[in-house]
Amino acid sequence: MTDPNSPTETTPLKTTPDPVSATPDRLPRRRPLFATIFWGALMLALAAFMAARELVPGGFDLVTWLLTAVVGIGLLLVVAGIVAASRRAG
């Protein structure tokens, strides 16, 4: 006994492309949101501050820590900008 759902010689083959495989070409390219990057960097800085406060013996200067964090985040953003520009150029 044969399966009634199986294709036979009289059943025409599908000629339309699979919608799943055709979809990625048509989707617009998504970019990361500034707010996501900003809050991620802020949370990373807060986590590093809390870890340093617990791990460093003795105390450390909060102003020096904040200055270092601002400079570090700035360098991270500059490097990310250079990487994004090099990807776009190539």
C-alpha positions in Angstrom: 0.0 0.0 0.0 1.4 3.4 -0.9 1.3 6.6 1.1 -1.4 9.0 -0.3 0.7 12.0 0.7 3.8 10.9 -1.2 4.5 12.7 -4.5 3.7 10.7 -7.6 4.5 11.2 -11.3 1.3 13.3 -11.8 2.1 15.6 -8.9 3.9 18.8 -10.1 7.1 19.7 -8.3 7.3 22.8 -6.3 9.0 25.6 -8.3 8.8 28.4 -5.7 11.8 29.0 -3.5 11.6 28.0 0.2 10.5 31.1 2.1 12.8 30.3 5.0 15.9 30.3 2.8 14.8 33.4 0.8 14.0 35.5 3.9 17.6 36.5 5.1 18.3 38.2 1.8 15.3 40.4 2.2 15.6 41.3 5.9 17.2 44.7 6.6 20.5 44.7 8.4 20.0 45.4 12.1 22.4 47.7 13.9 23.2 47.7 17.6 21.4 50.3 19.6 23.3 53.1 21.4 21.3 52.6 24.6 22.2 48.9 24.8 25.9 49.6 24.4 25.8 52.5 26.9 24.0 50.6 29.6 26.2 47.5 29.0 29.4 49.6 29.4 27.9 51.3 32.5 27.1 47.9 34.1 30.5 46.5 33.2 32.2 49.5 34.9 30.0 49.1 38.0 30.8 45.4 38.1 34.6 46.1 37.8 34.3 48.8 40.5 32.6 46.4 42.9 35.1 43.6 42.1 38.1 45.9 42.6 36.6 47.2 45.9 36.4 43.7 47.2 39.7 42.4 45.8 42.1 45.3 46.4 43.7 45.2 49.9 43.2 48.5 51.6 41.3 51.3 50.0 41.7 53.1 46.7 40.8 56.6 45.6 37.3 56.9 44.0 38.2 59.9 41.8 41.2 57.9 40.3 38.9 54.9 39.7 36.2 57.1 38.0 38.8 58.8 35.8 40.3 55.4 34.8 36.8 54.0 34.1 35.9 57.0 31.9 39.2 56.8 29.9 38.8 53.0 29.6 35.2 53.3 28.3 36.4 56.0 25.9 39.1 53.8 24.5 36.7 50.9 24.2 34.3 53.0 22.1 37.1 54.3 19.9 38.4 50.8 19.2 34.8 49.7 18.5 34.4 52.6 16.1 37.6 51.7 14.3 36.5 48.1 14.0 33.1 49.1 12.6 34.6 51.5 10.1 37.0 48.9 8.9 34.2 46.3 8.4 32.1 48.8 6.5 35.0 49.8 4.2 35.9 46.2 3.3 
